[in-house]
């Protein structure tokens, strides 16, 4: 994990879940479609549903698949660049408006706590996108980091609810 000052366009969000890191990592990766929010704000499939899947291991895809009027569709959100279960996961991240060479990075850490695990998402690299890029929604680095942080906050709240409702 990178230490020191972060660029202004870095969003960092954390949530505590009441399970050990091994389970938190497994739910985040293997059960991602259960907790990843649905709808156009969170999925390229929009209201079509679809599925989100992480292929485990270094080089694995983070991919969304769905069916629409044109047939089967998929979008590769990114590739796994760090796979260290149950402590850390890192993957590239692409938005639908990104060109083939544009991407940001998402790093997720799982730190044991007395009452469970602290799951922290750090989404960075947005400062590399031009200021008028559609993914910025008209925001500079600080405003964009806030928007991305809110988005990940909603996702991690859904993760916490999924873990809480899990039957072991």
C-alpha positions in Angstrom: 0.0 0.0 0.0 1.3 3.4 -0.9 2.2 5.7 2.0 2.6 9.5 2.2 0.6 12.3 0.7 -2.0 11.3 -1.9 -3.0 13.2 -5.0 -6.1 15.4 -4.6 -8.0 13.1 -7.0 -7.6 10.0 -4.6 -10.8 8.8 -2.9 -10.4 6.7 0.3 -13.3 5.1 1.9 -13.5 2.5 4.7 -16.1 0.3 6.4 -15.8 -2.1 9.3 -17.4 -5.5 8.8 -18.0 -8.1 11.6 -16.1 -11.0 10.1 -12.4 -12.0 9.9 -10.3 -10.8 6.9 -10.5 -14.2 5.1 -14.3 -14.0 5.0 -14.4 -10.3 4.1 -11.9 -10.9 1.2 -14.0 -13.8 0.0 -17.2 -11.9 0.1 -15.6 -8.9 -1.7 -14.2 -11.0 -4.4 -16.2 -14.2 -4.8 -19.6 -12.8 -3.9 -19.2 -9.3 -5.5 -22.4 -9.7 -7.5 -24.4 -10.1 -4.3 -23.3 -6.8 -2.8 -22.4 -4.6 -5.8 -25.3 -2.2 -6.2 -27.5 -2.4 -9.2 -28.8 0.3 -11.6 -27.3 2.7 -14.0 -25.2 4.5 -11.4 -23.3 1.3 -10.5 -23.5 -1.0 -13.6 -23.0 -0.6 -17.3 -26.0 -2.9 -17.8 -28.2 -0.2 -16.1 -31.6 -1.6 -15.3 -30.8 -4.8 -17.3 -29.2 -6.3 -14.3 -26.4 -8.5 -15.4 -23.6 -9.8 -13.2 -20.2 -8.6 -11.9 -17.5 -11.1 -11.5 -13.9 -11.1 -10.4 -11.6 -13.8 -11.8 -9.3 -14.7 -8.9 -5.6 -14.3 -9.2 -3.0 -12.0 -10.7 -4.2 -10.9 -14.2 -7.8 -11.9 -13.6 -10.6 -9.8 -15.0 -13.1 -7.7 -13.2 -15.9 -8.0 -15.6 -19.6 -7.1 -16.0 -21.8 -9.2 -18.3 -25.4 -8.7 -19.3 -28.0 -9.3 -22.1 -29.8 -6.5 -23.9 -31.7 -6.2 -27.2 -28.5 -6.6 -29.1 -27.6 -9.9 -27.3 -24.8 -10.8 -24.9 -22.7 -7.9 -23.7 -19.7 -7.5 -21.5 -17.4 -4.8 -20.2 -14.0 -5.3 -18.7 -13.8 -2.9 -15.7 -10.1 -3.9 -15.1 -7.5 -6.5 -14.4 -6.1 -7.7 -11.1 -2.6 -6.3 -10.5 -2.2 -7.4 -6.9 -3.8 -10.6 -5.4 -2.8 -11.2 -1.8 -5.7 -13.0 -0.1 -6.9 -12.1 2.5 -5.0 -8.9 2.9 -5.0 -6.9 -0.3 -6.4 -6.7 -3.8 -5.6 -4.2 -6.5 -7.1 -3.8 -9.9 -7.2 -1.4 -12.8 -10.5 0.5 -13.3 -12.0 1.7 -16.5 -15.2 3.7 -17.0 -17.2 3.2 -20.2 -16.1 6.7 -21.3 -12.4 5.8 -21.0 -10.2 5.2 -24.1 -8.2 2.0 -24.3 -5.2 3.7 -22.6 -7.1 5.5 -19.8 -7.5 3.8 -16.5 -7.5 4.4 -12.8 -6.5 2.0 -9.9 -8.5 0.6 -7.1 -6.7 -0.9 -4.0 -8.6 -2.7 -1.4 -7.1 -3.7 2.0 -8.5 -6.0 4.7 -7.1 -5.3 8.2 -8.1 -7.4 11.2 -9.7 -5.5 14.0 -10.9 -6.7 17.4 -14.5 -6.8 16.2 -14.0 -7.8 12.6 -12.2 -6.3 9.6 -11.6 -2.8 8.4 -12.1 -2.8 4.6 -10.5 0.2 2.9 -10.9 1.2 -0.7 -8.5 3.7 -2.2 -9.4 4.7 -5.8 -6.6 6.8 -7.4 -5.2 7.9 -10.7 -8.0 10.2 -11.7 -5.7 13.2 -12.0 -4.3 11.6 -15.2 -7.7 12.2 -16.9 -8.0 15.5 -18.7 -10.0 18.2 -16.9 -12.9 18.0 -19.5 -13.1 14.2 -19.4 -16.8 13.0 -19.1 -15.9 10.8 -16.1 -15.0 13.9 -14.1 -18.6 15.2 -14.3 -17.3 18.8 -14.6 -15.2 18.4 -11.3 -11.6 19.3 -10.5 -9.5 16.8 -8.6 -11.0 17.6 -5.1 -14.6 17.5 -6.3 -14.1 14.4 -8.3 -12.5 12.6 -5.3 -15.5 13.6 -3.2 -17.9 12.1 -5.9 -15.9 8.9 -6.2 -15.7 8.6 -2.4 -19.5 8.9 -2.1 -19.9 6.3 -4.8 -17.6 3.9 -3.1 -19.2 4.7 0.2 -22.5 3.4 -1.2 -20.8 0.3 -2.5 -19.1 -0.4 0.9 -22.4 0.1 2.8 -23.9 -2.6 0.5 -20.9 -4.8 1.3 -21.4 -4.3 5.0 -25.1 -5.2 4.7 -24.2 -8.3 2.7 -21.7 -9.5 5.3 -24.1 -8.7 8.1 -26.9 -10.7 6.5 -24.6 -13.6 5.7 -25.5 -17.0 7.4 -22.3 -18.9 8.4 
